[in-house]
Amino acid sequence: MHSTHDEVDLDLLVARKSAAADGVVLLALTHPGGDPLPAWGPGAHIDLHLGPDLVRQYSLCGDPADRTRWQVAVLREPAGRGGSHYVHDELVEGSMMHARGPRNHFALLPAERYVFIAGGIGITPIIPMVAAAQAAGSEWSLAYGGRSRSSMAFLGPLVATYGAKIEVRPQDETGLLDLHAILGEPREDTLIYCCGPELLIRAVEQHCAAWPTGSLHVERFAPKVQGEPARSDGFEVKLARKGVTVFVPPDRSILECLADAEVYVESSCQEGMCGTCETTVLEGVIDHRDSILTPHEREANDTMMICCSRSVTPQLMLDL
């Protein structure tokens, strides 16, 4: 799903901060004036500005019908870069936070049947998905794995609400998710949605190799490991509307080079994870290096994340 760049900037109130599991806090964010928040759908995420040059993306995990609040869950990352430390140890109820969004590159598409797979904090975008699948009358199942029951956020409410539709697999009790049993039989009528650690996603991708094209949809926590760029030299980027051409050397991104030319495109993660800098491509062949677009979207060759993706051809033309 392509970004339309129509997300909004908001200063929001931390109305509530509570524990969702061991090492996980749940934030409820509201408009300080009580105004309704922008609408969103399952799979959407927002940017939270946690400090100078500290922007993080979090999946919305509440009820899309509730326009009074946005909810996000944040896992403490001891080896992280400071975002989770700030949320867990410094952020307090009553604080104001700048947010941008919502944005959705993990949208739930219509299907007769769904298989949802979540690992750890990857449960967050899946929660509104299972609710939507249930409301639509679709057949669905959820396989939810984690280190231990106490670390698995929202486990109690999910089991209480959906019962046997959820396979609970705490690793310290039952080992890893049995992906062969879950994904061993490809089906034409089924979509698979997976969010979790990279090892889980890579294993799911391998088990889905025989499934119909377009069956699998994933959302990653960290950038996907990429191979070498298609070009070892630089390339030109022509801006169709501005009439400007910029050279992009091998060691710099399109986003950086455009900024040097005083052409500024909204960006956030600068790692090909959030979709903020998605830009329409009019000519040229893209060397996609993001972690968002599906194989089908990549083959369309009409949009790219200019923070990380590059060019196969000597020149790209962007709709800028």
Long-range contacts (C-beta under 8 A, 24 or more apart in sequence): 1-104, 1-105, 1-106, 1-107, 2-278, 2-297, 2-303, 3-103, 3-105, 3-275, 3-276, 3-278, 5-266, 5-278, 7-38, 7-100, 7-101, 7-102, 7-103, 8-38, 8-100, 8-101, 9-98, 9-99, 9-100, 10-37, 10-38, 10-98, 10-99, 10-100, 11-96, 11-97, 11-98, 11-99, 12-37, 12-70, 12-96, 12-97, 12-98, 12-99, 13-94, 13-95, 13-96, 13-97, 14-91, 14-92, 14-93, 14-94, 14-95, 14-96, 14-97, 15-69, 15-93, 16-93, 17-91, 17-92, 17-93, 20-73, 20-153, 20-154, 21-150, 21-151, 21-152, 21-153, 21-154, 21-155, 22-148, 22-150, 22-151, 23-75, 23-76, 23-151, 24-73, 24-74, 24-75, 24-76, 24-121, 24-151, 24-153, 25-73, 25-74, 25-76, 25-87, 25-88, 26-61, 26-71, 26-72, 26-73, 26-153, 27-71, 27-72, 27-73, 27-74, 27-87, 27-91, 28-62, 28-69, 28-70, 28-71, 29-69, 29-70, 29-71, 29-72, 29-97, 29-99, 30-68, 30-69, 30-70, 32-96, 34-68, 36-67, 36-68, 37-67, 37-68, 37-69, 37-70, 38-101, 38-102, 39-64, 39-67, 40-64, 40-70, 40-101, 40-102, 40-104, 41-104, 41-107, 41-108, 41-128, 41-132, 42-107, 42-108, 42-125, 42-128, 42-129, 42-131, 42-132, 43-104, 43-105, 43-106, 43-107, 43-108, 43-125, 43-128, 43-129, 43-193, 43-219, 44-101, 44-102, 44-103, 44-104, 44-106, 44-107, 44-125, 45-101, 45-102, 45-103, 45-104, 45-106, 45-125, 45-274, 46-70, 46-72, 46-99, 46-100, 46-101, 46-102, 46-103, 47-99, 47-100, 47-101, 47-103, 47-268, 47-274, 47-276, 48-72, 48-97, 48-98, 48-99, 49-97, 49-98, 49-99, 49-100, 50-82, 50-83, 50-86, 50-87, 50-91, 50-97, 51-82, 51-86, 54-81, 54-82, 54-83, 54-86, 55-268, 55-269, 56-83, 57-268, 57-269, 57-273, 57-274, 58-124, 59-106, 59-124, 59-125, 59-195, 59-219, 60-102, 60-124, 60-125, 60-128, 61-123, 61-124, 61-125, 61-127, 61-128, 61-154, 62-128, 63-128, 63-131, 64-128, 64-132, 70-99, 70-102, 72-124, 73-121, 73-124, 73-153, 73-154, 75-120, 75-121, 100-268, 100-276, 103-274, 103-275, 103-276, 105-219, 105-275, 105-292, 105-293, 106-193, 106-195, 106-217, 106-218, 106-219, 108-132, 108-133, 108-193, 109-191, 109-217, 110-136, 111-138, 111-189, 111-190, 111-191, 112-138, 112-139, 112-189, 112-190, 113-138, 113-139, 113-140, 113-187, 113-189, 113-190, 113-191, 114-138, 114-139, 114-140, 114-141, 114-190, 114-191, 114-192, 114-193, 115-140, 115-141, 115-143, 115-182, 115-183, 115-190, 115-191, 115-192, 115-193, 116-140, 116-141, 116-142, 116-143, 116-192, 116-193, 116-194, 117-142, 117-143, 117-177, 117-179, 117-182, 117-192, 117-193, 117-194, 117-195, 117-196, 117-200, 117-204, 118-142, 118-143, 118-144, 118-145, 118-194, 118-195, 118-196, 119-145, 119-146, 119-177, 119-195, 119-196, 119-197, 119-200, 120-145, 120-146, 120-147, 120-151, 120-152, 120-196, 120-197, 121-153, 121-221, 122-194, 122-195, 122-196, 122-197, 122-200, 122-219, 122-221, 123-152, 123-153, 123-154, 123-158, 123-195, 124-153, 124-195, 125-195, 125-219, 126-193, 126-195, 127-154, 127-158, 129-193, 130-158, 130-162, 130-165, 134-162, 140-165, 141-165, 141-166, 141-167, 141-182, 142-166, 142-167, 143-167, 143-169, 143-177, 143-182, 144-168, 144-169, 145-169, 145-170, 145-171, 145-176, 145-177, 145-196, 145-200, 146-170, 146-171, 147-171, 147-172, 148-172, 148-173, 149-173, 179-203, 179-204, 179-207, 180-207, 182-207, 183-207, 183-208, 183-211, 186-210, 186-211, 186-212, 186-215, 187-211, 188-212, 190-215, 191-215, 191-216, 191-217, 192-216, 192-217, 193-217, 193-218, 194-218, 194-219, 195-219, 195-220, 196-221, 197-221, 198-222, 198-224, 198-225, 213-295, 213-296, 214-294, 214-295, 214-296, 217-294, 220-273, 220-291, 222-273, 222-291, 223-271, 223-272, 223-273, 223-291, 223-308, 224-272, 224-290, 224-291, 226-289, 229-287, 229-289, 229-310, 230-287, 230-310, 230-311, 230-312, 231-287, 231-310, 231-311, 231-312, 235-310, 235-311, 235-313, 235-314, 235-315, 235-316, 236-314, 236-315, 236-316, 237-311, 237-315, 237-316, 237-317, 237-318, 238-283, 238-315, 238-316, 238-317, 238-318, 239-263, 239-317, 239-318, 239-320, 240-282, 240-317, 240-318, 240-319, 240-320, 241-319, 241-320, 242-320, 248-310, 248-311, 253-306, 253-307, 253-308, 254-306, 254-307, 254-309, 254-310, 254-316, 254-318, 255-306, 255-307, 258-306, 258-320, 263-320, 265-306, 265-320, 267-307, 269-307, 270-307, 270-308, 271-307, 271-308, 272-305, 272-307, 272-308, 272-309, 275-305, 277-305, 277-306, 277-307, 278-303, 278-304, 278-305, 279-303, 279-304, 279-305, 279-306, 279-318, 279-319, 279-320, 280-318, 280-319, 281-316, 281-317, 281-318, 281-319, 282-317, 282-318, 282-319, 283-315, 283-316, 283-317, 284-311, 284-312, 284-313, 284-315, 284-316, 284-317, 285-311, 285-312, 285-313, 286-310, 286-311, 286-312, 286-316, 287-311, 287-312
